[in-house]
Every structure is written in C-alpha cells, then in structure tokens.
C-alpha cells in the first residue's frame, strides 16, 4: 500500500512535535536529591574516620543546617556542598570556602580542579530525560569540596558517593 507524500509529511511533523511532549509528561525525578544524599555522605565520612555534621558557620555568616556538610579528621578540615550542574552557586561556595582552603570538585568519583560544567550539564540533562520517560536511572551529583592543605583528598574513595538513586 502506498501513502501520499502529504500524509507522510504530516505524520513526521506530528511525531516530531508530540514525542518531546511525551518525554516530559512522566517526571520521576526527586525534588530534593541533596537531602536524600546527605545521610549517605555523613556515613561515608564516618567510615573513613571523619567527624561530620550538617551546616557550616563562616565568620559573620551562618548557613541553614543541611545546605553544607562539614567534616574533620585530625588537622584535616573539609566543607562539602552540592553544586548546580552549571556551576551557578560557585561564587557562594567560594566565599564560604575562603576560611577553609582550596576547592576541588568531585563528579563521578573523580576529583577535578575546576568544575567540568560541560560534563555535569550533559549528564544532568541526559539523566533528567531518562527519568522523565520513566527509566530508573541514578542521579550523578557534583560536589564542591573545600579542604585544608593537610587533607589527602585523593586517598578518599569518592566513587562510594558518585551516584544516588
């Protein structure tokens, strides 16, 4: 059976217009993945000999409990927070991290000296699309970690907190 070219064109256009709409109708993404991940992060630090807690108080500034995690082990002091996939909250974190030390980024279990914005954004949008069409895929957070010079960040197994479902 042969279809007229007009019908074929109509079906192609209809598919092109409605397929993206279908992809965004079922959103299974958790609204607050950072809140879900905090217990695992605190347990991660505890397993590796750190004393960790929610919150951070910088000189003249206090952050609400839960937005940051502070961990200490001996002379090593860490401050950790979730970063926006495009790095939009980097300035805020940098301001708080001044009193701690150098800042690195952890994504996918790997330490980066600068946030890999292209990689984290691509991963974010790909994961969101898969979750919205109903697939059960893990969330891959990007963290900023401020650390004193006495911390051996490379020695921590960051892959343990590389993804959350």
N, C-alpha and C positions, 0 to 999 in steps of 0.2 A: 504494500500500500504506500502510495506517495502522498506526502503532505505539501501543501502550498508553502512557498517561501515566507509569506506573511505570518502564517501560523507558527512556523519555526522561530521566526524573529520574536514574535510575541512571547513564546514560551521561554526563550533565552532571556529576554528582558525581565519577565515575571520571576524567573528563578534568581536572576542577579539581584533583583530588588528585595525579594522576600527571604532569601537564605540568610543574609546577615541579621534580619529581624528575628528569625527563628533562633539564631545563635545566642541572642541576648534576652530571650524570654525566660529561661530557666537559670536563675542565678543561685548557685550553691556555695558561693564564696562566703566565708565567715567575715562578719563585720569587723571584728577586733582580733586579728590573729596575734598581735603582740601580747595581748592579755593572756591568750591561751598558751603562748610560748614561755612566759615568764617563769612558771613553776619548773619547767624543764631546764631553763637556763640557770636558775638558782641551784637545782640539783647537780647540773654539770659542774658548776664551780665548787660545790661541796665535795663532789667525788674527787676533785683534783686539788684538795687541800686549801681551798679559799673559804673565807667567811664572807658571805654575800647577803645583801639586803636590798630592798626596794628603796628608791629615792636617792636624792643627792642634794646636798646643801653647798652651794658655792658662796663665796663671800658676797654678802649683800643681796643674795637671790636664793629663793627656795623653789624647788620644782615639786609638783604634786607627786605623792607616792605612786610608784608604778610606772612612771614615764621613763625612768632610768634605773639601772642596776649598778650598785657599787660593790666591788669585791676586793678583799685584801688577803694577802698571804705573806707574812713576814714584812719585808720592806717593799714588796710589790703591791701597788695600788692600781685598780682598774675602774674605769667608768664605761658602761656599755649602754647603748641605746639603739633602737631600730631606726634605720634611715629610710626616708622616702626613696622609692626606686629611681627617681630622677635627681635625688640629692637636694631637694628643696629645703630640708631642715638642717643642712650642713652648717650654716652660719650660727644657728642657735647652739648646735652641739660644740662647735669650735670655741665659742665664747665660754661655755661651761668647762671645756677640756683644758683651757689655759692653765688652770690651777693643778691639773693632774700631770700632763705631759704630752708626748707625741700621740698622734691619732693615726690609726690604721683602720682598714675596712675588711670585714670578713663576709665573704659570699661563697656559698657552695663549699665551705670547708677550707677555702683558700684565703690567705691574707694578701691584701692589696695596699699599696702605699697611698693610692688615690682611689676614690670610688669609681668602679668601672660602670659608669652610667649607661652606656650603650648596652652592655651585657645585662645589667639589672633591669633596665626598662624592657628590653626584648623578652627576658624571662618573665617579667611581671605580666605583660600583655598576653603572652602565649599561655601562661598558666590560667589567667582570668578567662580567656576564651574557652579553654578546655573545661574549666569548671562550670562555665555558664551553659555549655551544651550538655552538661550532666555527667562528665567524666570525673572520676575521683582521682585527682592528682594532688601532689604535695605542694605546699607553699614554700618558696625558697626566699627566706628573708635576707636582707643585707643589714649588717650591724656596723656601727661605728664603735671603736674601742679606743679609749684614751688610756695610756699606760705610762707609769713611771719608767725611767731608764733601767730600773732593777728587775723589770719583768721580762721573762723569756717567753714572749708570745708564740714564737714558732714551736715551742715544746708542747703547747696545748693541742689536743686533738679536736680541732674545730669542726670536723666532719660530724661529730656527735650531735651538733645543733644546726646542721646545714639545711634541714628541711623539717616542716611540720605539716601534718595533715589536718 
